[in-house]
Amino acid sequence: MKIEAQFGGRDLSLFFILTFFWSWIFWLPKVLDTAGIMTLSGPINFLLGTVAVIGPSVAAFGLSYRREGFAGVRQLWKRGWDVRFKKIWLLPALFLMHVIGVLTALVVSLLGYPIEWQYSLPPIMIVPVFLLLFLTNAIPEEFGWRGFALDRLQQRWSALSASLILGLIWGVWHLPLFFTSGSVQHDAAIPIWQYILQTIILAVLYTWLHNNTGRSVLVAFVFHTTGNLTSALIPTYTTPQGRWIGFAIQLLVAVIVILVWKPQHLARTELDG
């Protein structure tokens, strides 16, 4: 799929502006509710959170329509369900974050640090939560981040640089959640800068999968879902030691990916722009 480079910068700027505006305007009442400035009912709180997270998709589909009409919308939508990629890449998409999670738990335990297993997801809930995360987190976000923004960023920068830029922006986009009761970021008291470091590293792994599967958005859905599911199953993120050890292991994996697949493309062969 060709991305028109001459329109990349303008479309990218509009994408990020629209994404932040849409998501933050719906997250704002939840922030005010947490601060005690206003009171939201449970259903309204849930609805606002659900609508806020679709910001990246709203921006991506809106700009696709603006540029190419319904043909652009259909093309982006089809990329979310295209299975024409080497199925071997489903292995890291499905299991890499689980492996990192298990290794993190092992190292944390060996070093004598606690793991707050009381926050772990019961096994019986794995399938329902996987489906919930897939539908309410992965799809709404990844049509935008990887389906729209990443390709355009790679028109202007190397795969590694594009990943670092997108990872930073992706992390900052979550900022209101650090001030919203009920979010992982708020309730686990995760430092903002530490969270953003993690999204930057994870963005490298997303790009690696993206570029080696012919820019599959479906694989991004799966990887996003399994990453969130791993956190629910293995809650090492709830302690500073667990977060740092998990980050170190993720960084090691990302460095290996960069060294083996090379920073220019994070893939074996150069991709068409």
N, C-alpha and C positions, 0 to 999 in steps of 0.2 A: 504493500500500500504506500503510495506516494503522499507525502505531506508537502504542501506548497510552502517552500521555505520563505518566500517573500511575504507571506501572511503570518508566519509563525510568531514573530515578536508581538504583533498587535493582538492576535488571538490569545496568546499566552497571558498577556497583561489583563485582557478582558476576562479570561477564564479565572484567574486568581482573584480579581476584584469581585466578580460575581459570586464565586464560591464563598469567599469570606463574608461578603455582605449577607447573602442568603443564610448561611449557617449561624453567624454571630447574631443576627437580628432575632432568630428564633431561640438561640441559647440565652440571650440577654435576660428575658423574664425568669429563667431558671436560676441564673446568677443572683438576680435581685431577690428571688424567693429564698435562696440559701442565706443571703445576707440579712434577711428579715425585713426587707424594705417593702415587699409585697407578698401575698399569699396565693399560691396556686393549688388547685385541687389535684388529686392524684391523676385522674384521666387527662387533664389539661397538661400537666407536667410531662406525662408520657407522650402525648401527642406532639408537644413542642420539640421534644428530643428526637422523635421519629422524623419529623419534618426537617429539622436542622441538619441531620446527617446526610440528607439527599442533596445538599448544596453542590458537591462536585459533579453529580450527574445532571442536575438542573443546568449548571453552567455548560457542561460538555455537550449535552443534547441541544441546548439553546443556541450555542455558537455553531454547532454542526448544521443546524437548520438555517441559521443566518448565512452561512457560507455556501451550502450546497442544497438547501431545501430538504424535502422529505427523503431524498436519496442519501444525503449525508447522515440523517437520523437513522435510516435503515442500515446503512453501512456500519455505523458505530454499534448499533444494537446487535447485528449479526456477529460482530467480533466477540461479543460476550458469550456466544454459544458455539463458536467455530471449534470443532474438534480435530481439525487438520494440522496436527503437530505430532512430533514423535512422543509416543505415550510414555517413554522412559522418563520424561520430565515430570510426569505425575508423581514419581517417587519422591523427589525433593519437595515438590509442592505439598504433598500429603504428609510427609514424615520428617522433613528436615527440622522444623521447629519442635516437634516432639522429641527428637534426638537431642537437640540443644537443651530442651527442658529437663530431660532425664540426666544429662551430663551435669547441668547446673545443680540439680538436686543432690547428685552424688558428691560433687565437690563441696557444696555447702555442708552436707552431713559429715564428710570426712574432716572438714576443718572445725567441726563442732558447733556450727551456727544453727539456730533454730529454723525450722520450716513450719509455718502456721497452717498445718493440714486441715484445721477446722474450716478454712475457707475454700477447700478443694471441692470441685464439682462431683456429686455422686455419680458413679459409673452408669447408673440407669438413665441419667439425664444427658449422656454424651450425644446421642443421635438427635433428640429434640433441640438441644442447644446448638449443635452444629448447624442444623437447618435454620434456626433463628438467627445465628450470626451470619450465615450465608446470605439470608434475605434482607436483614436489617442493618448490617455493617458492610459486608464485602461488596455486594452489588451496588449500593448507593454511592460508595466511595470510589471503587475501582474503575467504573466507566469514566470517571473524571481523571483521577491521578495517573493511572497507567494507560487507560484507553485514549485519553485526549492529550494530557500535558506531557507525558514522558516522550512520546514520539516527536513532538515539536521541540522540546528541549534538546533532544539528540540531533536535531537538525543544526544546532548552533554550537553544541559542546560535545565533548567525548561522552561515552556512556557513563564513565565514572563521575565526571563533573556534573552531568545532568542528574545523576542519582543523588549526589550530595546537595545540589540546589533543591531538588524536589523533596528530599528527605527533610531539609530544614523547613521549607514552607509547609509541608505536611504536618510536621511537629508543631509549628506555631499555630496552625489552624485549630488544633485541639485546645488552645489556651483557655477558653471559657470553661472547659470541663474541670480545670484545676480549682475552680471557684464554685462548682456545682455539686451539691450534696447528692450522693447516690452514684456518682461516676467513679470509676476505678482510680482515676488520677487524683481526685479529691480524697476519697475515703482511705486510700493507701498512703496518702501524704507523699506522693512521688514528687521529688524536686523537678521543676519545669525544665531546667537545663539538662538534667539527667534523662528525662523522657525524650527531649529533642535529640540528644546524642544517639539514643536508641533508634529513633525513626530514621536518622541519617544513615546508620549502619544497615538497618533493614531495607532501606531503599535500594542499596547496592544489590542485595539478594533478589529483590523484586525485578530489577532491571536485568540481572543475569537470567532469570527465568523467562522474562518477557522477550528478550532478544534471542534466546535459544529455542523459543517455541513459535517463531514467526509472529511475534507481538500478540500473543494470545491473552486476551482479557479474561477468559475463563480460568486460565491457570492463576492469574492474579486473584480472582475470586477465591479459589481453593486455598492458595497460600495465605491470604488474609484471614480466612476462616480458621485454618488450622493453627495459625499463630495465636489468635485470640483464644481458641479452644485450649491450647497448651497452657496459657496463663491461667485459665479456669481450672484445669486439672492439676497443675503443678504450681502452686502459688508462691514461688520464690520471690516474686516481685514485691511482696508485702514487707520485706526487711531490707535495709540498706545493703547488707552483705550479699543477700540473694540477688539484688538488682545489679550490683557491681560484678559479681561472678558471672551472672547471665550475660551482661554486657561484654565482658572480656571474651567469653566463648563465642558470642555472635561476631565480635570484631575479628577473632581468629579465623572464623569461617569466611568472613568477607575478604580478609587479606588473602586467604588461599584462593578464593574465587578470582580476585583481581590478578594474582600472580599467574594462575593457570590460564585464564581466559583473556587476559590483557585488558588494561583500562580503556583503550580506545573504543572497543565494541562490547566487551564482556561476553563475547561469543566467538566461535571458531572462525567464522567468516564475516566479512563486512556485509552489513545489511543495506538494502536499498533505502534511500531517504524518502 
